[in-house]
Structure formats: C-alpha cells, structure tokens
Amino acid sequence: MNPSTPTLTPLFSLQGRVALVTGASRGLGLAMASALAAHGAEVWLNGRDAESLRAAVEHASETANGSLLHVLPFDVTDEAAATQAVARVLATSGRLDILINNVGQRRRQPLEQLPAQALRDLLEANLVSAWHLCREAARPMRAQGFGRIINVTSIAGPIARAGDAAYTTSKGALEALTRALAAELGPQGINVNAIAPGFFATEANATMTGDEQTLAWLQQRTSLGRWGQADEIAGAAVFLASPAASYVTGHTLVVDGGYLAHF
C-alpha cells in the first residue's frame, strides 16, 4: 500500500459518494478535493481555467487510490453555467452527494474608497454564487434523502479588521446562510456546515508568506505560531462530508491554528 494512501474506516469513508468542489485548481480547494478522492469519493474539480484544472486533477490522482476525478470548468458567478454544471454532474455520475463552495475573492479598501459596486461584485462572488449552487445541489440531494454542503467562510466572518469591510461582510453573510440552510434542509437529510480557515500559506497569500514581519506576528498571534499548510484543511472537509459528522449541522468548524482562541 502506498504510505500516503489513508487507511479507510466506515466512519470516514466516502465510497460511493460524488462531490463537487469549487475553486479546486489550487490551494485549499485542491487540498480538499484531493482528500475527498483519497477517501473514496468521485470528485468534480471546478475552476475557470480548464488547463489549470487538468494539472490539478493530475496532482490529485497521485493519492486518489483509484477514485474518479473530473474537470468541470465554469465561472461560479454565471448562474446559467453553474446550473448546467450541476446537470452535467448528475448526467454523468448519477447523483451529487457533497458540495464544497470554496470560491472566494477579496478586496481590501477603506470604507470611503470602496465603491458600492465593488461590494456588490464581492457579494456575488462570495455569497450569491454559493447560494445558487446550494439551491441547485439541494434538488438532487432532497431526492436522494442525503446531502452534505460545506461552505468555506473565514475567520473574517466572526471578527473584523479595518479596511476589509466588504470581505468581512460577505464571509459573515455566508456563515449566516450556512445556519439558515441547515435549518431548512435538515429535515430532508441534508447537513449544511462551514469551514472557517485562518492564515494559510497558499498561492493567494504568496506575497505575505515570505514576509518575516508577518511570520513574527503569526508566531505571537496564533497558538501554533505558524502559517497553516493547505493539506491541513483536508481533515475538516473529510470529517464534515463523512458519516462521522452525521449529527453535525449548522456548525462552523474553525481551522486557524488557534488564532481565535489565542488572547
């Protein structure tokens, strides 16, 4: 057995499940998609660039243990394209069990410099697109009597910093949407949860990860004293998608190295 291949138990097995992960061409999205496949799920990886997605599938296949992986390029803010994408998953795989809404954009600007349209655009990308995919995925999940929806929020949902109001607003709203859909969809067998990442050393944060002052600040501000690595988000995604979390819904699982707990 490949030492990187996890030993599956029924508690965390995703055998027979079909998953769609948005923003999966790199970073946290790719790490979560790879982990779902490694635990037995058939996974559709979404992004806007087909070539990047093909490279992501090649990477994920190294630990997929034979699980099927698919490229699914579309822009999540294009509702028609998103609807067609879900239809393609159903037509090809026959079901959709797990949806991870991972796409997110950020625009840091002070209030007086942030146009209202910029806020609308960020809400479309970070909130409305997730709402639409939740609605599309919920239809087949209801028919199955089973579903797992995981929204990737942020520690910027429950806390805030100056000059980042638009992002904080969008992520706080996504956390609220998670609770609302958990209440609405739970009776149909659909669990809805969120993952709130802290500071991760991903491609999107490349300019910050090499900065010694930022690292020194994280060493003081987080309990674990370091950046998170992309694959450290994987366990949270597998847990919330698996039978181990069958009685967990409406919850936001924080993965932040102790940032929120650290005084």
HELIX and SHEET records of a PDB file:
HELIX    1   1 GLY A   27  ALA A   38  1                                  12    
HELIX    2   2 ALA A   50  SER A   61  1                                  12    
HELIX    3   3 GLU A   79  SER A   93  1                                  15    
HELIX    4   4 LEU A  111  GLN A  113  5                                   3    
HELIX    5   5 ALA A  116  LEU A  123  1                                   8    
HELIX    6   6 GLU A  124  VAL A  128  3                                   5    
HELIX    7   7 SER A  129  GLN A  144  1                                  16    
HELIX    8   8 ALA A  165  LEU A  185  1                                  21    
HELIX    9   9 GLY A  186  GLN A  188  5                                   3    
HELIX   10  10 GLU A  203  ASN A  205  5                                   3    
HELIX   11  11 ALA A  206  THR A  209  1                                   4    
HELIX   12  12 GLU A  212  ARG A  221  1                                  10    
HELIX   13  13 ALA A  230  ILE A  233  5                                   4    
HELIX   14  14 ALA A  234  ALA A  241  1                                   8    
HELIX   15  15 PRO A  243  ALA A  245  5                                   3    
SHEET    1   A 7 LEU A  69  PRO A  73  0                                        
SHEET    2   A 7 GLU A  42  GLY A  47  1                                        
SHEET    3   A 7 VAL A  18  VAL A  21  1                                        
SHEET    4   A 7 ILE A  98  ASN A 101  1                                        
SHEET    5   A 7 GLY A 147  VAL A 152  1                                        
SHEET    6   A 7 ILE A 190  PRO A 197  1                                        
SHEET    7   A 7 THR A 252  VAL A 255  1                                        
END                                                                             
